[in-house]
Amino acid sequence: MQRIGTVREIWRYPVKSMAGERLDDALLDPGGIPGDRAWAVRDEKRGGIRGAKKIPGLMRCAARYLEPPTRERVGAPEITLPDGARISASAADAAARVSAAVETPVSLWPLLPASELAHYRRGRPDHDDLLTELRAIFGRLPDEPLPDIAAFPPELLRYESPPGTYFDAFPVLLLTSASLARLARAAPGSRVDVRRFRPNFVIETAPELEGYPESSWVGRRLRLGGIELEGALACPRCVMVTHPFADLPRDTELLRSIVRDANQNVGLYARPLAAGCIAVGDEVLLD
């Protein structure tokens, strides 16, 4: 294997689409980082588990664990609302307060077993026409290409996420410093901030790696620390990268640059092949 860099940042997102927490190290297994996207909101108006593609206000909330989660036990995270108030996800009034913050009636849910298929089934679309719905989700203009939907797990046609998870598609998302640097040059009027891209691991790549290198790692194996992962799918970016939150403004031009300069993909979905611990500073190898 070839050394291509080191682990620069590790992120975990307790509640799907809310801001997450930065870690010094993390356990990783084939199910991802324990506690990552272990909670989500259900849209009580249109049905279905929903993220910020449909409820942008979720990105103005943040979540963290007060006790480290494990694969066997994930407690309720603490949610910070846009006004700075904090509340446990399991509190009796949590759903009402989050609903008010995101301006949509929602309920809060921990992961349910994969057998609870009704829980994971997609809610009603906003548009009757499928292409119109997809363009709204991915934030594509009429003259821009849509991602290849056939490359995603087939169950996503029926379910919001692979049943038993709240992941968009795969357990881990990798992002390189090379991609962030290239995108910053391609979009000089944008703030190319890692928080917009919601990775689990940011890889500080070697200087000789330029452009968007992780998009070419599909089907290849990487080793982060002592854990091997397999590249599954280059991550097509959607309307979420344009939403305002924290100190970041709304930025639709960033997505235009991603579609134009990065072939619409920034980051790599991956599958962990073993279990272990990864820490900031660990070396990253590519087969």
N, C-alpha and C positions, 0 to 999 in steps of 0.2 A: 504493500500500500504506500501511497505517496502522501507526505505531509503537506497539507494545504492551508493550515492555519490553526487557530485556537478558539476555544469557546469564550466569547466576549461577554455575553449576557444570557441569562436564563429567566424565563417568564412563565408564570402560571396565572390562569384566569378562572377564579372560582365560579363566577356566574357568566354564562355565555353572553358575549357582547358588551359586558361591563369592563371598565379598566381593571387591569390585573395587578399583580405584585411581582416585583423583581427579587430573584433569589440568588444566593451565593452558590448553592448546590441543590440538586434535586434527585430523587429516586426516579428511575425510568424503567418501564417494563412494556411488554407488547400492547398494553392498554393505554400507554402514554404516561404522563406525570400524574400520580395519584392526586385527586382533587381538582385537576384541570377540567374546566367546563363540567363540573359535577352538579351544578344547579343551572336552571334556566327559567325563563318566564313563558307562560302560556297566554296567548291572546284570547281574552274572554269575549271579544266581540266577533272575531272571524274564525276562532278556533286554531289549534295547532301551536306547537312550540315555535316561538319566533325570536329572531335576533335583530340586530340593528339594520339589516337590509330592509326590514319592514317597520321597525320601531327605533328610529335614530336616537331618541332620547336616552336609550339604554347606555350609550357611550358616554353620557354625562354623569353616570353613576360609576362607582368603583367598588371593588370587593376584595376582602382579604380574609385569611383564616387567623383566628386568635390562637388556635392549637394546630400543630402540623397534622395534616390529614395522612392517612395510610390507605392502602388498597382495601383493607378490611373495614375501616371506619373513617368516614368523612363527615365531619360535623357541619353545622350551619355556619356559613361565613358571615362576617360583618359587612354590611353594605353602607357606603357613604353616599348620601343623596347630594344632588347639585348644590343645595344650600348649606352643606357641611354637616348636616345631622347624620347620626349613625344609628343603625338598627340591625338586629339580628335577622337573617333571612327566615328564621323560624318563628319570629315574633307574631303575635296574633294580628297586629295591624300592619305587618310588613307589606302585604299585597296592596292594601289601600294606599299606603304612603308611596310605594314605588309607582303605582298607577297614576297618582297625582303628579309625580315627578316626570314621568314619560308621556303624560297626557293620553294614555290609552289604558283601558281596563285590563289588567293582567293579574295572574296568580303566580306564585313562586313554587318551583318543584325541584326536589332532588332527583337524581337519576332513578328511573324505575327499571325493572327487569326487561330484557329484550323481548320477552313474551308478551308484554303489555303493548301490543301493536297499535291499538287505538290511541294511546298516549302520544306516539311518535308520528302518527299520520298527519300529512300536510293539511293546513287550514285552507279556507276558501281563498282563491287568488283574488287580487285586486282587479284583474283584467280577464275577460273571457277569452281573448285571443292569446295563445301561448307565446307567440313571438313578442307581443307587446309586453306581456308579463316578464319574460326573460330580459328584455331590454331595460325594463324598469329596475329589476333586481341587480343587473350587472352595470347599470348606468351607461349603456351604450347608445350613441347617437345612431340615426338611421343608416349612415354610411360606414359605420364601424362594425367589425366582425363580432359575432358572439363566440364564446368559448365552445369547444367541442364537448357537448353534453355527454356524448357516448363514452368519454374518457372517465367519467365519474362512476362510482359504484352504482349499479343499476337500481338498488333499493331507494335511491334518492329521488327517483321519479314519483314514488308513492309516499315516502317518509321525509320529514324535515331533516333528519340525521340518521345514520345507521342505527337501527334500534338497539337500545342499551347504552347509547352514547349521546352526547350533545355536540359532537364534533361536526364541522361542516362536511367532512369527507373522510379524513384519516387522523390518526392519533397525535401526530407531531407535525409542526411547521418549522422549517429551517429558513433562515435568511442570512445573506452574506453582506459584509461591509462593502464588497465590490459592487453589489447591486445598488446599495444605498448611495454610494459615491457616483455611480454612473447615472442614476436617476436624478440626482441633484444637479448634475451637469445638463441633463436633458430638460429639466424643469427648473430653470434658474429663478423663476418667480414664485416657486412653491417652497414651503418648509417640509423637507423630506425627513420626517421624524419617525423613528422606529415604532412609536406608539400607534401610528396609523395602520401598521401592517400586522400587528398582533402575533409575532412569532413566539415559539417556545424557546428556540435557541438562535442567537445571533453569532455567526462565525466571523471572526476577524481573519480575513483571508490574506494569503501571501501577496506581495506586491505584483507578482507576475500574473495574477488572476484578475482579469478585467471584464467589463461588460456585466452580463447577468449569468455567471457561471453555473449556478445551481439549476438553472433550467435544462442544462445538458446532463444532469445527474440522474435522470429517471432510469430506473432499472439497474443502477449501480449501487454498490455498497459503500457506506461511510462508517467510520469508527470515531465516536465522540468519547474521549476517555477510554474506557474498556468496553463500551457498548456498541454493537453493530446495528446499523439501520439500513433499510433499503429505500432508495428513492422511488416514490410511487407516482407522483404527478406534479408537474409544474403548476404553481398556484395562480389561476386566473383571477385578476383583481376585479372587485365589484364596487358598487356605490359606497360601501362603508369607508373607503379611504378618503372620500370627499367630505364626510360629516364633520361639523365643528364639535369640539369638546375640549375641556380643560383650557389651555391657552392656545389651542390650534384653531384657526378659522376655517370656515367652509371653503373648499378648494376643488372645484370641478375640473380645473385645468390640469391638476395633477393626474387625474385619471386619463385625460386626453394624452398626456405625455407617456403614460404607461402603455396605453394601447398602441401608440405610434412608435415608441422607441424600444419597448421591451416585448413586443409581440403579445401584449396584454398580460404577461406573466411576471410576477415578482415573488420569489420564494419557492420552496419545494416542500410538498407534502411527503411525509416519510412514515415507514412502519418500523418500530423497534423490533429487533429479532431476539433480544435477550433482556435480562433484568440486571440492574446495578445502579450505581450512583455516578452522576456527572457533575463536575464542579467548574466554575469559572476558571479559566486558565488551562484546562485540559486540552491536549493536542487533538486535532481533527485530521483524520487520514481518509483518503479516497482510493478505491480500488483501481 
